[in-house]
Amino acid sequence: MSDPDSGPTDPEAVLEELAGLPTLAHPTASPDGIEVACYYDVSGRNELHVLDVEAGTHEQWSDGDVPRNARWHVEWDADGERVFFHLDDDGNEQNDVYAIDRDGSVEAVVEMDGQVVLQDVGEDGETLLVGSTRDGQMNLYSHNLASAETSKITDYDRAVHTGLLSPDGSQLAYATNETDDFDNMDVYVSDADGSDPETLEIGVTGAEAAPADWGPNGDRLLVMDNSGDLSRCGVYDLRTDAVTWFGGEYEEEPQAFLPDGKRFLAVRTREATKLPVVYDIETGDARELDLPEGVASFGRMGGDPILGEDRLLALHTTPTRRPELLTYDLTTDETEPLVEAEYGPFSPDAFADAEYFTIESDGVPETRQAAVEHDPHDTLDIGCLLYDSGERPSPLIVNPHGGPRGMDSKSFDLYTQFLVQRGFSVLQVNYRGSTGHGREFIRELYDDWGGAEQGDVASAAEHVLSTREWLDEDRVVVFGGSYGGYSAYWQLVQYPDLYDAGVAWIGLTDLEDQYENTMAHYRTELMEKNMGTPEKNPDLYEERSPITHVGNLDAPLFIVHGVNDRRVPVSQARLFRDALEDAGYTEGPDGAFEYRELGEEGHASSDIEQKKRLFRLLDDFLARRIGTEAVAADD
């Protein structure tokens, strides 16, 4: 429960102050471990900052040159004098790779049609490895910095992921799938030019394997695999073609070798928390690092968490503690804040903590058990997080996550805390298909979008409404973005008696249109993997599209979508709007639905002004359509 006396109460002040809290993203250590590059919006706009690890100071390198939205990672060049970043057009994710130096000079480095994603920087200082959809599917390309020539080095029908150059630049590791089993993912090692690829013998067909890091001498690979259900870490010896596996009790993701090559860093998922673990390769012993219960992360893709032999860089957060950039000393287990979290006029007591609990669900909520004939799926333990706003009675917002292979965790969530500040309690559900519970839990979603996982969401909502008497069953809202937006549409048209309003943000509505118009790697890795193709499964695509059931809508709906979204194109929102109008629904503040397209924005945004815009839209819609005691008091 949040403390109402721990921050501003005026609604506009709450909105402005929360959205304006500075946020740091994608920290990555320089090659010598002396500096850290990151995105930071302390100036009011996302900019590239470089931190001095020892002095604790930071310098802003960019001046409006980097994207407003800090979606994509940054990475140092080999000599630590420049930082590479991704630049797109107002959030459309059709990135090119740019570089900025200490003087603030910016230049384009890799420009190609489609999406370009920096995968690795060669230690020779001459080579960049990038993934690109230039020719349709996501494949790997080698870019020579001296000649500015770019060469395609893989040519697969399925997307290629996690490209990594060996320390001496002679070899390449990556993951892709050439089998008929869409669930499969294998690790390949080839020459640096993509020739002579060899599939490593890791796991079973139908499981997912991927490389994480090269060993310091280039003779070993740190890999992951989920053949045994839970994701595990392994060290693959390229000299003997033997792999040594570690862990097995928890879902774990490998991160990086430590400089001595005798240990590696991993992240362990336990319920809704993520904590760092260091493995001793020789003994197999695992050591959990001493951090408070919450979520520790180490950058994504190019992010380097290694500051030295026994010193790590980590972002750490809890539901009530905003992300803080820390250094961690492995010899003493001591941490030092490199960038402390900022709270503005708030204190951590102003934010609601998360109650974690599980429910048993067979994918069919109680209200539908007698109403429909069904073949129940496996009964599973579904993890949930509930944030209590402190209002009595409290309206409830059901907030399904995106992905669908995402996961709600015990971390600070700005959108959740904004809603709590406005008087809404928030329920998050790690439905079947979410990560953190193993391969079989993920596979429950295959060929069943809009099925049992949506039943899990509705069942969790029913559970809290029946067990928390302080929730108001007449003021229940569903709100989600991306696949969570799909869930919002689907919940409203499949369980109309459960909800009193809904907000669908950048959500999917017509699955065949989504298949035809999303980017190629999302088509194969998301749509085909989970649903097959519209040609093979036309009935499934139609049946599980919210637009097919538009006539079931029985609560006010707010449709919000970025015009530059290439993951979930804005056509998804426009098609649903048109279908509503064709079915006789009226648009407007007092109508059955409201509609808003967000200019200069793609698939969500971390930009402060764009967050404020969305918060204002949400606040206005919820105040008019649902209301809370807190809103009434403010007004």
Buried (B, 14 or more C-beta within 10 A) or exposed (E): BBBBEBBBEEBEEBBBBBBBBBBBBBBBBBBEBBBBBBBBBBBEBBBBBBBEBEEEEBEEBBEEBBBBBBBBBBBBBBEBEBBBBBBBEBBBBBBBBBBBEEEEEBEEBBEBEBBBBBBBBBBEBBBBBBBBBBBEBBBBBBBEBEEEEBEBBBEBEBBBBBBBBBBEBEBBBBBBBEEEEBBBBBBBBBBBEBEEBEEBEBBEEBBBBBBBBBBBEBBBBBBBBBBBBBBBBBBBEBEEEEBEBBBEEBBBBBBBBBBEBBBBBBBBBBBBBBBBBBBEBEEEEBEEBEBEEBBBBBBEBBBBBBBBEBBBBBBBBBBBBBBBBBBBBBEEEEBEEBBEBBBBEBEBBBBBBBBBBBBEBBBBBEBBEEEEEBEEBEEBEBBBBBBBBBBEBBBBBBBBBBBBBBBBBBBBBBBBBBBBBBBBBBBBBBBBBBBBBBBEBBBBBBEBBBBBBBBBBBBBBBBBBEEBEEBBBEBBBBBBBBBBBBBBBBBBBBBBEBBBBBBBBBBBBBBBBBBEBBBBBBBBBBBBBBBBBBEEBEEBBBBBBBBBBBEEBEBBBBBBBBBBBBBBBBBBBBBBBEBBBEEEBEBEEEEBBBBBBBEBBBBBBBBBEBBBBBBBBBBBBBBBBBBBBBBEEBE
